[in-house]
Amino acid sequence: MFAQTPAPPYYTVIFTSQRRAEDALGGYDAMAARMVELAAQQPGYLGIDSARNVDGFGITVSYWASLEAISAWKANAEHRVAQENGRRFWYQHYELRIARVERTYSS
């Protein structure tokens, strides 16, 4: 279940988060699934890898063809609503990092 990305270079968005103990709004799982579905429809989207442990710590890595594609995804109206709900209701803390992938290895 690894993302199938093209040969580098390309870009990655690394989103690490800690879920809140209580989900005051509800609907997190449905929103997360919708964001994966919506991201896959965006120009420049290349794939995604994601994991979350039982304590609510998660890492999602999405792959993009360009910085412009990442900016367009960030500005997507439905994604912006999810971002705001994440800040207000779902995440205790999060970090977002953007990097350029220069090399890849696999076995």
VEXDREN-616179 format. One record per residue (C-alpha): residue in one letter; x, y, z negated; residue number from 1. Coordinates in nm, 2 decimals. Layout:
# residues N
@r A&c1 X&c2 Y&c3 Z&k NUM $
...
END
This chain:
# residues 107
@r M&c1 0.00&c2 0.00&c3 0.00&k 1 $
@r F&c1 0.28&c2 0.24&c3 0.08&k 2 $
@r A&c1 0.22&c2 0.54&c3 0.30&k 3 $
@r Q&c1 0.35&c2 0.48&c3 0.65&k 4 $
@r T&c1 0.54&c2 0.80&c3 0.73&k 5 $
@r P&c1 0.73&c2 0.90&c3 1.05&k 6 $
@r A&c1 1.11&c2 0.94&c3 1.06&k 7 $
@r P&c1 1.23&c2 1.25&c3 0.87&k 8 $
@r P&c1 1.22&c2 1.53&c3 0.84&k 9 $
@r Y&c1 0.88&c2 1.60&c3 0.70&k 10 $
@r Y&c1 0.75&c2 1.75&c3 0.38&k 11 $
@r T&c1 0.61&c2 1.61&c3 0.05&k 12 $
@r V&c1 0.39&c2 1.76&c3 -0.22&k 13 $
@r I&c1 0.45&c2 1.59&c3 -0.55&k 14 $
@r F&c1 0.17&c2 1.64&c3 -0.80&k 15 $
@r T&c1 0.22&c2 1.51&c3 -1.15&k 16 $
@r S&c1 -0.06&c2 1.55&c3 -1.40&k 17 $
@r Q&c1 -0.18&c2 1.46&c3 -1.74&k 18 $
@r R&c1 -0.55&c2 1.40&c3 -1.76&k 19 $
@r R&c1 -0.74&c2 1.54&c3 -2.06&k 20 $
@r A&c1 -0.86&c2 1.29&c3 -2.32&k 21 $
@r E&c1 -1.22&c2 1.40&c3 -2.25&k 22 $
@r D&c1 -1.37&c2 1.47&c3 -1.91&k 23 $
@r A&c1 -1.62&c2 1.75&c3 -2.00&k 24 $
@r L&c1 -1.73&c2 1.79&c3 -1.64&k 25 $
@r G&c1 -1.74&c2 1.43&c3 -1.53&k 26 $
@r G&c1 -1.69&c2 1.32&c3 -1.17&k 27 $
@r Y&c1 -1.31&c2 1.30&c3 -1.16&k 28 $
@r D&c1 -1.28&c2 0.97&c3 -0.98&k 29 $
@r A&c1 -1.53&c2 1.07&c3 -0.71&k 30 $
@r M&c1 -1.35&c2 1.40&c3 -0.66&k 31 $
@r A&c1 -1.01&c2 1.23&c3 -0.64&k 32 $
@r A&c1 -1.14&c2 0.99&c3 -0.38&k 33 $
@r R&c1 -1.30&c2 1.27&c3 -0.18&k 34 $
@r M&c1 -0.97&c2 1.47&c3 -0.18&k 35 $
@r V&c1 -0.78&c2 1.17&c3 -0.04&k 36 $
@r E&c1 -1.05&c2 1.14&c3 0.23&k 37 $
@r L&c1 -1.05&c2 1.51&c3 0.30&k 38 $
@r A&c1 -0.67&c2 1.54&c3 0.31&k 39 $
@r A&c1 -0.66&c2 1.26&c3 0.57&k 40 $
@r Q&c1 -0.87&c2 1.47&c3 0.80&k 41 $
@r Q&c1 -0.63&c2 1.77&c3 0.79&k 42 $
@r P&c1 -0.39&c2 1.85&c3 1.07&k 43 $
@r G&c1 -0.04&c2 1.75&c3 0.97&k 44 $
@r Y&c1 -0.14&c2 1.50&c3 0.71&k 45 $
@r L&c1 0.09&c2 1.19&c3 0.71&k 46 $
@r G&c1 -0.01&c2 0.98&c3 0.41&k 47 $
@r I&c1 -0.03&c2 0.95&c3 0.04&k 48 $
@r D&c1 0.10&c2 0.74&c3 -0.25&k 49 $
@r S&c1 -0.06&c2 0.77&c3 -0.59&k 50 $
@r A&c1 -0.06&c2 0.60&c3 -0.94&k 51 $
@r R&c1 -0.20&c2 0.67&c3 -1.28&k 52 $
@r N&c1 -0.13&c2 0.49&c3 -1.61&k 53 $
@r V&c1 -0.38&c2 0.41&c3 -1.88&k 54 $
@r D&c1 -0.27&c2 0.71&c3 -2.08&k 55 $
@r G&c1 -0.38&c2 0.95&c3 -1.80&k 56 $
@r F&c1 -0.03&c2 1.04&c3 -1.66&k 57 $
@r G&c1 -0.04&c2 1.03&c3 -1.29&k 58 $
@r I&c1 0.18&c2 1.10&c3 -0.99&k 59 $
@r T&c1 0.04&c2 1.17&c3 -0.64&k 60 $
@r V&c1 0.28&c2 1.22&c3 -0.35&k 61 $
@r S&c1 0.13&c2 1.34&c3 -0.02&k 62 $
@r Y&c1 0.33&c2 1.37&c3 0.30&k 63 $
@r W&c1 0.29&c2 1.65&c3 0.56&k 64 $
@r A&c1 0.43&c2 1.74&c3 0.90&k 65 $
@r S&c1 0.50&c2 2.10&c3 0.81&k 66 $
@r L&c1 0.48&c2 2.37&c3 0.54&k 67 $
@r E&c1 0.20&c2 2.53&c3 0.74&k 68 $
@r A&c1 0.00&c2 2.21&c3 0.71&k 69 $
@r I&c1 0.05&c2 2.21&c3 0.33&k 70 $
@r S&c1 -0.06&c2 2.58&c3 0.31&k 71 $
@r A&c1 -0.37&c2 2.50&c3 0.51&k 72 $
@r W&c1 -0.45&c2 2.21&c3 0.28&k 73 $
@r K&c1 -0.41&c2 2.43&c3 -0.03&k 74 $
@r A&c1 -0.65&c2 2.68&c3 0.12&k 75 $
@r N&c1 -0.92&c2 2.43&c3 0.22&k 76 $
@r A&c1 -1.24&c2 2.55&c3 0.06&k 77 $
@r E&c1 -1.35&c2 2.21&c3 -0.08&k 78 $
@r H&c1 -0.99&c2 2.15&c3 -0.21&k 79 $
@r R&c1 -0.99&c2 2.49&c3 -0.38&k 80 $
@r V&c1 -1.30&c2 2.39&c3 -0.58&k 81 $
@r A&c1 -1.13&c2 2.07&c3 -0.69&k 82 $
@r Q&c1 -0.82&c2 2.27&c3 -0.79&k 83 $
@r E&c1 -1.03&c2 2.50&c3 -1.00&k 84 $
@r N&c1 -1.22&c2 2.21&c3 -1.17&k 85 $
@r G&c1 -0.88&c2 2.04&c3 -1.23&k 86 $
@r R&c1 -0.74&c2 2.34&c3 -1.41&k 87 $
@r R&c1 -1.06&c2 2.40&c3 -1.61&k 88 $
@r F&c1 -1.18&c2 2.05&c3 -1.69&k 89 $
@r W&c1 -0.97&c2 1.76&c3 -1.59&k 90 $
@r Y&c1 -0.60&c2 1.83&c3 -1.65&k 91 $
@r Q&c1 -0.42&c2 1.90&c3 -1.97&k 92 $
@r H&c1 -0.11&c2 1.99&c3 -1.77&k 93 $
@r Y&c1 0.02&c2 1.95&c3 -1.42&k 94 $
@r E&c1 0.32&c2 2.03&c3 -1.21&k 95 $
@r L&c1 0.34&c2 2.06&c3 -0.83&k 96 $
@r R&c1 0.66&c2 2.04&c3 -0.63&k 97 $
@r I&c1 0.71&c2 2.07&c3 -0.26&k 98 $
@r A&c1 1.02&c2 1.92&c3 -0.09&k 99 $
@r R&c1 1.16&c2 1.84&c3 0.25&k 100 $
@r V&c1 1.23&c2 1.48&c3 0.31&k 101 $
@r E&c1 1.57&c2 1.44&c3 0.48&k 102 $
@r R&c1 1.63&c2 1.06&c3 0.45&k 103 $
@r T&c1 1.43&c2 0.75&c3 0.37&k 104 $
@r Y&c1 1.52&c2 0.39&c3 0.28&k 105 $
@r S&c1 1.32&c2 0.08&c3 0.23&k 106 $
@r S&c1 1.35&c2 -0.29&c3 0.19&k 107 $
END
